[in-house]
């Protein structure tokens, strides 16, 4: 397993974790999730060069879709939800209910929320684009302030390019 740290400038330093199969985790600096760097892991900036370049472009408002290998680990249900999250267009917001409906299980709103809460690769798998049915910002592993900053970043870049 490889790891590196990426300074975003706007939301702090992210921890990146991955292996030959792809990016496995992005961990926020002050989020509710933590990552243990095991002694056999290797810090390797070069391994994450493409990911870091794309993250840099994203935070500068120049990238709207990531083209990197990801390898999240989860249940089949979680993987299905995370795949749907990747289809949400840049700068757009959808409700948890909409996600539940899109996987063919409109009553699974809470389960969808649970799966989104376990998303190991935020930003790339854009769980920040999911909001409550009433338009409210709800749970986010990096904190609601970071969720709002990511949404604002994307929406301001859409306005600037129109």
Secondary structure, DSSP 4 states (H G I P E B T S, - for coil): -EEEEEE-SSS-EEEEEEETTEEEEEE-TTSS------TT-EE-TGGGHHHHHHHHHHHTT--SS----B-----HHHHHHHHHHTTSPTT--EEHHHHHHHTT-TT-HHHHHHHHHT-SBTTTS-GGGEE-TTS-----TT-HHHHHHHHHHHHHHHHHH-
